[in-house]
Amino acid sequence: MMKAISAWLVLLAASLSSFAIAAEPQHDRNFWRAIMKAQYAVPDHQSADALAHELSAMLASRDPELRDDLAYSILAHWIYRPNVLSTPTLLSLTDEWRANLKSELGETGTDSVLKRSFSALCLAEMAKREAKAPFLGPDRYHILVADATTYLQAERHLRGYDPALHWIHATAHTADLLAALAANPLLTKDEAAGILHAIDARLTTAPEVYTQGEQDRLAAAVLSVIRRKDFDESTFEPWLTHLQEEDRDVWTATTMESLARYQNHNYLLQALTVRILLEPDSPQMAKYRQEVLKLLSARLD
């Protein structure tokens, strides 16, 4: 019996050792740069599936070139292009990045946000592909919608740009994910309402005014929801009214937090107005434009 246990422990140790070696980066910066220079072609005698998992580990890197310019950019191109990544790899990466959204969630002032934020950005590319060429299946899609709306509200690290780390942008990246998910026919009316609620909650709880275009990216997600043919138009005006109600005491019970919320709402509404104006004219968009402009006008009085 002892010999059998000892043999099992040796095999387990060997397996763990080989896993650790496999998890370490196998290629250097110049290898990935060469892929970029080759228009993101997969190198000869290399497996895109294996390389994709190696790139995924780089999404948590403090090095902005490794994380953003190389890992995210290469993954985005390979996700977008058909017949580069296998369906099992697309699914396993989606599951991995969904799990990453919860990794050390709630921390502030640490670098753990990088893995969460850039996983959200990569999931946005998955969601764009899913809307055009489904591969997730309904269950995974609906789970992803739930995880994305939860993450938008729960993330506490809200910096947009950092001089050393460069782009962090968790709010903007998650807005991109929600915009892509809202373009999918599978989105339910409850999920559409949930996305709008999550955006409201994010702006309501942000302790400072966003300064790196986050409100515009959130406005793009709102537009992706309200342009849907199955969107319940009767819910849009109450959603706008709720934004206004949250700011009703901004000038009578002024705090830094209430001013931040007020300005974030203003910038969202302004960005949404412009995005609606850029849409093809339709009775639906004309109605939304009128409702948003009416609210903006009231806020200027």
URTAFEN-V733050 format. One record per pair of residues at least 4 apart in sequence whose ideal C-beta (glycine too) atoms are under 8 Angstrom apart, sorted by the first residue. I is the first residue (numbers start at 0). J is the second residue. D is the distance in whole Angstrom. If there is no record, write none. Layout:
# URTAFEN-V733050
((I J D) (I J D))
This chain:
# URTAFEN-V733050
((0 4 6) (1 5 6) (2 6 6) (3 7 6) (4 8 6) (5 9 7) (6 10 7) (7 11 6) (8 12 6) (9 13 6) (10 14 6) (11 15 6) (12 16 6) (13 17 6) (14 18 6) (15 19 6) (16 20 7) (17 21 6) (18 22 6) (19 23 7) (22 56 7) (24 53 6) (24 56 7) (24 57 7) (25 53 6) (26 30 4) (26 31 7) (26 50 8) (26 53 7) (27 31 8) (28 32 6) (28 64 7) (28 65 7) (28 69 7) (29 33 6) (30 34 7) (30 42 8) (31 35 7) (31 54 8) (31 65 8) (31 69 4) (31 70 8) (31 73 7) (32 36 6) (32 69 7) (33 37 6) (33 42 7) (34 39 6) (34 40 7) (34 41 8) (34 42 7) (34 73 6) (35 39 7) (35 68 8) (35 69 7) (35 72 7) (35 73 7) (37 42 8) (39 72 8) (39 73 6) (39 76 4) (39 77 7) (39 80 8) (41 45 6) (41 47 5) (41 50 7) (41 77 8) (41 83 7) (45 49 7) (45 50 6) (46 50 6) (47 51 6) (47 77 6) (47 83 5) (47 84 6) (47 88 8) (48 52 7) (48 84 6) (48 85 5) (48 87 8) (48 88 4) (49 53 7) (50 54 6) (50 73 8) (51 55 6) (51 74 6) (51 77 6) (51 84 6) (51 88 6) (51 92 6) (52 56 7) (52 88 8) (52 91 8) (52 92 7) (53 57 7) (54 58 8) (54 69 7) (54 70 4) (54 73 6) (54 74 5) (55 70 7) (55 74 7) (55 92 6) (55 95 6) (55 96 7) (55 121 8) (57 65 5) (57 66 6) (57 69 7) (57 70 4) (58 66 6) (58 70 5) (58 71 7) (58 99 8) (58 113 7) (58 114 6) (58 117 4) (58 118 6) (58 121 7) (59 66 7) (59 110 8) (59 111 8) (59 113 5) (59 114 4) (59 117 8) (60 65 4) (60 66 4) (60 70 7) (60 113 7) (61 66 8) (61 110 6) (61 113 7) (61 163 8) (61 164 6) (62 66 6) (63 67 5) (63 68 7) (63 164 6) (63 165 4) (63 166 7) (64 68 5) (64 69 6) (65 69 5) (65 70 6) (66 70 6) (66 71 7) (66 113 6) (66 117 6) (67 71 5) (67 72 7) (67 117 7) (67 165 7) (67 166 6) (68 72 6) (69 73 6) (70 74 6) (70 117 7) (71 75 6) (71 117 6) (71 120 6) (71 121 6) (72 76 7) (73 77 6) (74 78 6) (74 92 8) (74 121 6) (74 124 7) (75 79 6) (75 121 7) (75 124 5) (76 80 6) (77 83 5) (77 84 5) (78 83 8) (78 84 7) (78 89 7) (78 121 7) (78 124 4) (78 125 6) (78 128 6) (79 124 7) (79 127 7) (79 128 7) (81 132 7) (84 88 5) (84 89 5) (84 92 8) (85 89 7) (86 90 6) (86 134 5) (87 91 6) (88 92 6) (89 93 6) (89 125 7) (89 128 8) (89 134 6) (90 94 6) (90 134 7) (90 135 7) (90 139 7) (91 95 6) (92 96 6) (92 121 7) (92 125 7) (93 97 6) (93 122 7) (93 125 5) (93 135 7) (93 139 7) (93 143 7) (94 98 7) (94 139 8) (95 99 6) (95 118 8) (96 100 7) (96 118 4) (96 119 8) (96 121 6) (96 122 5) (96 125 8) (97 118 8) (97 122 7) (97 142 7) (97 143 6) (97 146 5) (98 102 7) (99 114 5) (99 115 6) (99 118 4) (100 104 7) (100 115 6) (100 118 6) (100 119 6) (100 122 8) (100 146 6) (100 147 8) (100 149 8) (100 150 4) (101 115 8) (101 146 8) (101 150 8) (102 111 7) (102 114 6) (102 115 6) (103 109 7) (103 111 4) (103 115 8) (104 115 7) (104 150 7) (104 153 6) (104 154 7) (105 153 7) (105 155 6) (106 111 5) (106 112 7) (106 155 7) (106 156 7) (107 155 5) (107 156 5) (108 156 8) (109 156 8) (110 164 7) (111 115 7) (111 156 8) (112 116 5) (112 154 7) (112 156 4) (112 158 8) (112 167 6) (112 169 6) (113 117 6) (113 164 7) (113 167 7) (114 118 6) (115 119 7) (115 150 7) (115 154 7) (115 169 6) (116 120 7) (116 154 8) (116 156 8) (116 167 6) (116 168 6) (116 169 4) (116 172 5) (116 173 8) (117 121 6) (117 172 7) (118 122 6) (119 123 7) (119 147 7) (119 150 7) (119 169 7) (119 172 4) (119 173 5) (119 175 8) (119 176 5) (120 124 7) (120 168 8) (120 172 4) (120 175 6) (120 176 7) (121 125 7) (122 126 6) (122 143 7) (122 147 7) (122 176 5) (123 127 7) (123 172 7) (123 175 4) (123 176 4) (123 178 8) (123 179 5) (124 128 7) (124 179 8) (125 129 6) (125 135 8) (126 130 7) (126 143 7) (126 176 6) (126 179 4) (126 180 5) (126 182 8) (126 183 7) (127 131 7) (127 179 5) (127 182 8) (128 132 6) (128 134 7) (129 133 6) (129 134 6) (129 135 5) (129 140 7) (129 179 8) (129 183 6) (130 179 7) (130 182 5) (130 183 5) (130 184 8) (135 139 4) (135 140 5) (135 143 7) (136 140 7) (137 141 6) (137 185 6) (138 142 6) (139 143 6) (140 144 7) (140 180 8) (140 183 7) (140 185 5) (141 145 7) (141 185 7) (141 187 8) (141 190 7) (142 146 6) (143 147 6) (143 180 7) (144 148 6) (144 180 5) (144 186 7) (144 190 5) (144 193 7) (144 194 8) (145 149 6) (145 193 8) (146 150 6) (147 151 7) (147 173 6) (147 176 5) (147 177 6) (147 180 6) (148 152 7) (148 177 7) (148 190 8) (148 193 5) (148 194 6) (148 196 8) (148 197 4) (149 153 6) (149 197 8) (150 154 6) (150 173 6) (151 170 7) (151 173 5) (151 174 7) (151 177 7) (151 197 5) (151 198 7) (151 200 8) (151 201 5) (152 197 5) (152 200 5) (152 201 6) (152 204 7) (154 169 5) (154 170 7) (154 173 7) (156 167 7) (156 169 6) (157 169 7) (157 170 6) (157 205 6) (157 206 8) (157 207 7) (157 209 7) (158 167 5) (159 166 7) (159 167 7) (159 168 5) (159 170 8) (159 171 7) (159 209 7) (159 210 6) (159 211 3) (159 212 7) (159 213 6) (160 165 7) (160 166 6) (160 167 7) (160 168 7) (160 211 5) (161 165 6) (161 166 8) (161 167 6) (168 172 5) (168 211 7) (168 213 7) (169 173 6) (170 174 6) (170 201 6) (170 205 8) (170 209 7) (170 213 5) (170 216 7) (170 217 7) (171 175 7) (171 211 7) (171 212 7) (171 213 5) (171 216 4) (172 176 7) (173 177 6) (174 178 6) (174 198 8) (174 213 7) (174 216 4) (174 217 5) (174 219 7) (174 220 5) (175 179 6) (175 216 6) (175 219 8) (175 220 8) (176 180 6) (177 181 6) (177 194 5) (177 197 7) (177 198 8) (177 220 4) (177 223 7) (178 182 7) (178 216 8) (178 219 5) (178 220 4) (178 222 8) (178 223 4) (179 183 8) (179 223 8) (180 186 7) (180 194 8) (181 186 6) (181 191 7) (181 194 6) (181 220 6) (181 223 4) (181 224 5) (181 227 7) (182 223 6) (186 190 5) (186 191 6) (186 224 8) (186 227 7) (187 191 7) (188 192 6) (188 229 7) (188 230 8) (188 231 6) (189 193 6) (190 194 7) (191 195 7) (191 224 5) (191 227 7) (191 230 6) (191 231 8) (192 196 6) (192 231 8) (192 234 6) (193 197 6) (194 198 7) (194 220 6) (194 224 5) (195 199 6) (195 221 7) (195 224 6) (195 234 8) (195 238 5) (196 200 6) (197 201 6) (198 202 7) (198 217 5) (198 220 6) (198 221 6) (198 267 8) (199 203 6) (199 238 7) (199 241 7) (199 242 6) (199 245 8) (200 204 6) (201 205 6) (201 217 7) (202 214 8) (202 217 7) (202 242 8) (202 260 6) (202 263 4) (202 264 6) (202 267 6) (203 245 6) (203 260 6) (205 209 7) (205 259 6) (205 260 7) (205 263 6) (206 255 8) (206 256 6) (206 259 6) (207 259 5) (208 258 8) (208 259 5) (208 262 5) (208 263 6) (208 266 8) (209 213 4) (209 214 6) (209 263 6) (209 266 7) (212 216 6) (213 217 6) (214 218 6) (214 263 6) (214 266 4) (214 267 4) (214 269 8) (214 270 5) (215 219 7) (215 266 8) (215 270 4) (215 274 8) (216 220 7) (217 221 7) (217 267 6) (217 270 8) (218 222 6) (218 267 6) (218 270 4) (218 271 4) (218 274 5) (219 223 6) (219 270 8) (219 274 6) (220 224 7) (221 225 6) (221 267 8) (221 271 6) (222 226 6) (222 271 7) (222 274 5) (222 275 7) (222 278 7) (223 227 8) (224 230 6) (225 230 5) (225 232 8) (225 235 6) (225 283 8) (225 287 6) (226 230 7) (226 278 7) (226 283 8) (226 284 8) (230 234 8) (230 235 8) (232 283 7) (232 286 7) (233 237 8) (234 238 6) (235 239 7) (235 287 6) (235 290 6) (236 240 6) (236 290 5) (237 241 6) (238 242 7) (239 243 7) (239 268 8) (239 290 6) (239 291 7) (239 294 5) (240 244 6) (240 294 8) (241 245 7) (242 246 7) (242 264 5) (242 267 8) (242 268 7) (242 294 7) (243 247 7) (243 294 6) (243 297 7) (243 298 7) (245 260 6) (245 264 7) (246 257 7) (246 260 6) (246 261 5) (246 264 6) (246 298 8) (248 252 4) (248 257 7) (249 253 6) (249 257 5) (249 258 7) (249 260 8) (249 261 5) (252 257 7) (253 257 6) (253 258 6) (254 258 7) (255 259 6) (256 260 6) (257 261 6) (258 262 6) (259 263 6) (260 264 6) (261 265 6) (262 266 6) (263 267 6) (264 268 6) (265 269 6) (265 295 8) (265 298 7) (266 270 6) (267 271 6) (268 272 6) (268 291 6) (268 294 6) (268 295 5) (268 298 8) (269 273 7) (269 295 7) (270 274 6) (271 275 6) (271 291 6) (272 276 6) (272 288 7) (272 291 5) (272 292 6) (272 295 7) (273 277 7) (274 278 7) (275 284 6) (275 287 5) (275 288 5) (275 291 7) (276 288 7) (278 284 5) (279 284 7) (280 284 6) (280 285 7) (281 285 7) (282 286 6) (283 287 7) (284 288 6) (285 289 6) (286 290 6) (287 291 6) (288 292 6) (289 293 6) (290 294 7) (291 295 6) (292 296 6) (293 297 7) (294 298 6) (295 299 7) (296 300 7))
